[in-house]
Amino acid sequence: MEKKYLISALKPKIEAFLVFKNSLGIEYSTAKHHLRSLDEYNYYNGNSEFLLKEIVEAWLSKRIQSP
């Protein structure tokens, strides 16, 4: 994932996760899109440096409601 797409306090953790997955030979191309979406949602909703249950549930709820 290009670094310019990550904007929240989760950026270092997401980047480290993707580096780990890539080191295992997993490209994670579709998941990158979802992680970028979660990162953006986190940024605009408190910008927590930890992945909070409330943020993930609210993000998922928003994604389910969107066409």
Sine and cosine of phi, psi and omega as CSV:
sin_phi,cos_phi,sin_psi,cos_psi,sin_omega,cos_omega
0.00,0.00,0.71,-0.71,0.04,-1.00
-0.95,0.31,0.68,-0.74,-0.09,-1.00
-0.88,0.48,-0.49,0.87,-0.06,-1.00
-0.90,0.43,-0.30,0.96,-0.02,-1.00
-0.99,0.10,-0.27,0.96,-0.03,-1.00
-0.99,-0.14,0.77,-0.64,-0.12,-0.99
-0.80,-0.60,-0.24,0.97,-0.11,-0.99
-1.00,-0.05,0.04,-1.00,0.04,-1.00
-0.92,0.39,-0.21,0.98,0.06,-1.00
-0.98,0.18,-0.16,0.99,-0.09,-1.00
-0.73,0.68,-0.79,0.61,-0.03,-1.00
-0.88,0.47,-0.60,0.80,-0.01,-1.00
-0.95,0.32,-0.65,0.76,0.02,-1.00
-0.91,0.41,-0.70,0.72,0.02,-1.00
-0.88,0.48,-0.68,0.73,0.01,-1.00
-0.90,0.43,-0.64,0.77,0.04,-1.00
-0.88,0.47,-0.70,0.71,-0.01,-1.00
-0.93,0.37,-0.60,0.80,0.08,-1.00
-0.88,0.47,-0.69,0.73,0.03,-1.00
-0.88,0.48,-0.76,0.65,-0.01,-1.00
-0.88,0.48,-0.68,0.73,0.03,-1.00
-0.89,0.46,-0.57,0.82,0.01,-1.00
-0.92,0.39,-0.37,0.93,0.06,-1.00
-1.00,0.02,-0.01,1.00,-0.01,-1.00
1.00,0.03,0.23,0.97,-0.01,-1.00
-0.99,-0.15,0.87,-0.49,-0.06,-1.00
-0.95,0.33,-0.66,0.75,0.06,-1.00
0.90,0.44,0.58,0.81,-0.08,-1.00
-0.91,0.41,-0.72,0.69,0.02,-1.00
-0.93,0.36,-0.65,0.76,-0.01,-1.00
-0.90,0.44,-0.50,0.87,0.04,-1.00
-0.86,0.52,-0.65,0.76,0.02,-1.00
-0.88,0.47,-0.71,0.70,-0.01,-1.00
-0.92,0.38,-0.65,0.76,0.03,-1.00
-0.91,0.42,-0.62,0.79,0.04,-1.00
-0.90,0.43,-0.64,0.77,0.04,-1.00
-0.90,0.44,-0.71,0.70,0.04,-1.00
-0.88,0.47,-0.66,0.75,0.03,-1.00
-0.87,0.50,-0.72,0.69,0.01,-1.00
-0.90,0.43,-0.68,0.73,0.03,-1.00
-0.87,0.49,-0.70,0.71,0.03,-1.00
-0.86,0.51,-0.69,0.72,-0.02,-1.00
-0.84,0.54,-0.71,0.71,-0.05,-1.00
-1.00,0.07,0.00,1.00,-0.03,-1.00
-0.75,-0.67,0.77,0.63,0.09,-1.00
0.94,-0.35,-0.37,0.93,0.05,-1.00
0.78,0.62,0.77,0.64,0.01,-1.00
-0.94,0.34,0.57,-0.82,0.07,-1.00
-1.00,0.07,-0.04,1.00,0.05,-1.00
-0.86,-0.51,0.50,-0.87,0.01,-1.00
-0.99,0.16,0.99,-0.13,-0.05,-1.00
-1.00,0.09,0.63,-0.78,0.02,-1.00
-0.82,0.57,-0.67,0.74,-0.04,-1.00
-0.89,0.45,-0.64,0.77,0.01,-1.00
-0.92,0.40,-0.73,0.68,-0.02,-1.00
-0.89,0.46,-0.70,0.71,0.00,-1.00
-0.90,0.44,-0.66,0.75,0.02,-1.00
-0.92,0.39,-0.65,0.76,0.03,-1.00
-0.89,0.45,-0.71,0.70,0.03,-1.00
-0.89,0.46,-0.66,0.75,0.00,-1.00
-0.88,0.48,-0.67,0.74,0.02,-1.00
-0.90,0.44,-0.66,0.75,-0.03,-1.00
-0.93,0.37,-0.59,0.81,0.00,-1.00
-0.93,0.37,-0.59,0.81,-0.02,-1.00
-0.97,0.23,-0.40,0.92,-0.01,-1.00
-0.98,0.19,0.65,-0.76,0.01,-1.00
-0.94,0.34,0.00,0.00,0.00,0.00
